[in-house]
Amino acid sequence: MNKIGVLLLFCIQISCSSQEKNKINGVSFVSSRIEVAQEHIQEVVDLNANHAAVMPFGFIRDLASPKVKFNTDKQWFGETKSGAKQYIEMLHKNNIAVMLKPQIWIWRGEFTGNLKMNSEAEWLTLEQSYSDFILTYAELAQEAKVEILCIGTELEQFVVNRPEYWMALILKIKERYKGKLTYAANWDEYKKVHFWNTLDYIGVDAYFPLSEDKSPSVEALKTGWQKWKTGLAEIASKEDKPILFTEYGYRSMDYTAKKPWLVDRNDENVNLEAQVNATEAIIQEFWSEDWFAGGYVWKWFIDHKQSGGGTDNRFTPQNKPAQETLRKLYKINY
């Protein structure tokens, strides 16, 4: 090989090595009634994000119902297969990589981790219905050249009770999709998942309780992370897989780190500083770790101008000080 060839190969190797070290600086891109336009994607680009989770939905009537309904004309555009495809195409046009993360919504917002059947016949019906759902999106992931496919989100009882089904499902998914795979385990579920060795990332929805203070400092929150961080590092080492925060985020309210998973419409006072501190603490603690792949902030609405704001105590960082915190920290090349 001549000198030019050797130099070119060296440059390619360095480039690949650099790309592997880049963290996933992601947003959870919320499904909407409408198609996504360039102006919507531009806000993600301006945040210095390099990834977005696209989330089509399937619906289940109640915690004991075995039927997943999906891709219907009653759903919002972004919740359907065609909507997800349009979102993916627009994100890719802007060099934003995608995790396709099909999710289940149970009527009245019941926790998906409690989805559990009462008979073998119902389990078999659920398995067939869920397979139809997730394999539809595995095929879309392959067609749209999606970078990561998430095969489920917070389905603890389903995963624990039907281990053989999940192993067989993963094989079927791999027949249709050749990219990287993860599963989004709830913060208190990830140690119970038995199939991490078949996936590429250990996915965790990172709503770990960190502090009971009304407005904890960054240092207090980093201290609160230590007991949880040890367990995450241990499973990453044991499975030889990187940890990916398939969701992370904090509400802009008092006591935001006490029970970070709360999605209720409570009247806790707006606390923008608490959201900033919690966001800064999680990125400072994890993004520099070799065993950590990155994460997707929960959540980012398409209509940026109308989202969030200084009187909002919900999760989105949009139009709040936490947005600028994310912009600065996502700009850092970890």
Secondary structure, 3 states (H helix, E strand, C coil): CCHHHHHHHHHHHHHHHHHHHCCEEEEEECCCCCCCCHHHHHHHHHCCCCEEEECCEEEECCCCCCCCEECCCCCCHHHCHHHHHHHHHHHHHCCCEEEECCEEEEHHHECHHHCCCCCHHHHHHHHHHHHHHHHHHHHHHHHCCCCEEEEEECCHHHHHHCHHHHHHHHHHHHHHCCCEEEEEEECCCHHHCCCHHHCCCEEEECCCCCCCCCCCCHHHHHHHHHHHHHHHHHHHHHHCCCEEEEEECCCCECCCCCCCCCCCCCCCCECHHHHHHHHHHHHHHHCCCCCEEEEEEEEECCCHHHCCCCCCCCCCCCCCHHHHHHHHHHHCCC
